[in-house]
Amino acid sequence: MTQQLTEWQIEEWIRDYGYMLREITRLNDILNKVHISESKLTTIYGIEATMPKGSCGKSQEELQELTREEKRLYRFIKITQYLRKCKDLLEGNDKEWTTYDCMLRGMTYKQIAEHLRCSRDTVRKFKENIISTIGKKVTEDRFQQQLKMIENRG
């Protein structure tokens, strides 16, 4: 994957960071939901006891859906952890670190510029430098190949 495509992907991850955190919570709720059986607690005797019963377990479609949701969950967890780990790359410049943190929190250029008391153009330059730095790290770590392995698992 070219460096420019990698940087576009990183920019999308940063933009969707808040969404991914909310989706992780939602998927955890779905996957950890406790199902209470509505079966009768009485014993059946005679011919009725030998008749086949419907399964109270999950159908194949539900199991496939769960694995798809689990893959999304693991993918989102991996991306959000990676983005948090990338904060360590920006320790040299406090304003870049602050810009990155604000971007992860979903702040706009204008809000970040007001916070840093600088121009939006300066914020854009910080952002481009941040994304370039993280893009090099993603390429070095082969992070996107790790994500593809998660999607192909199952």
N, C-alpha and C positions, 0 to 999 in steps of 0.2 A: 504494500500500500504506500502510495506516495506521501511525502511529508505534509503536503497541503491537505490531502484527504484526512490524514491523521489529525491535523490541527482543527479541521472542521468538526471531526468527531468529538474531540476534546471540548471544543466550544459548546457543542450540543449537550455533552455530559454536564458541563458546568451550569448551563442554562436550566437543565432538567434536574439538578441536584435535589432541590426541595421536593419536586414531584416524586423522585425515586425514594426519598425518605418516607414520604406519606404512603407510597405504594408498598414499601417493605412492611410497614405497620399493618396495612390492609391485608396483604398476602399472609403475614404471620397469623392474623386473626382467622383467616379462611382455613389455613392449613392446620391450625391447632384447635379448631372447633371440636367440641366433644359432642358426639352423636348419642342420644339416648334412645335405646331400643323401645319400641312401642309394642313389643310382643306380649302375649298373655303370660301370666305367671301361674297358669294351671296346667296340669298334666292331661294329655289326651290318651284315651284307651281305645282298644278295638281297632277296626279297619282304618279309622281316621288317623291313627298314630303312624301307620305305614305309608300314607299318602305323601307325595313330595310337597314341600313347603317352599314359598318364595324366599329368596335370600334376603337377609336384612343387611347384608354387606353392601359395598359399593359396586356398581356395574363397571364394566371395562371402560365405557366412555368417561365415567367419573374418575377412574384411575388415570386414564390418559390425560384428562384435564388437570388433575392434580400434578402430574409430572411436568406438564407444561408450565403450570403456575410455580412449581418448585424451581424449575430452570430460570424463570424470570426472577424469582426471589433471590437465588444465588447470584445471578448476573448483576442485579441491582446492588446487592450487598458488596460484591467484589468491586464494582465501579465506585461506590461511595467510600469504601475503605481506601481505595487507591487514591481518590481525589483528596481525602484527608491526609494521607501519607505524603502527598506532593507538596503540602504546605512547608515541609522541612526543606525543600529545594530553594525556597524563596527567603531564607533567613538573612541573606546579605542586605536586602533593601526593605526597610520597614514599610515604605509606601506601597511597594509591590505586594507585600504580604497582606497589608490591610485591604488593598484593592481586590486581591484574590478572595479573601475572607468575605468581603462585601458582595462579590459576585456569587459566591456560594449561597449567600443569604438571600439572593434574588434582587439585589438593589440595582437600579438603573444607572447608566452613565452619569446622568444629572445628579442623582442622589449621592453617588460616590464622589463626584467632583465637589459637591457642596461639603461633604464630610471631610475631604482632604484639603479643601480650600485651594483648588487648582482648576484648570480648564478641563473640559470634556476631552479635548484633544490629548492632553497629558494622560488622562485615564485610559484613552484608547491605546496610547503607546505602551503604558504599563501592561494592559491586557494582551497586546500582541506579544510582548516580551514573555509574559507569564505562559501563554499558550505555546509559544515556541520552546520554552524551557521544558514544559511538561511533555510536549510532543517528542522531544529528544529522549526523554526518560521512558515514554511509552514504547518507542522504537527499540531502545536498549533492552528493556524488560520483556519485549515480545508480549505485551499485555493483551493486545487484541487477539493473538492466537490462543491465549488462555481463556478468553471469553468465548471463542468459537468452540473450544473443547467442552465448556459447560453446556453450550447449546446442542452439541452433538452427543452428549452423554444421555443415557437413558435407554 
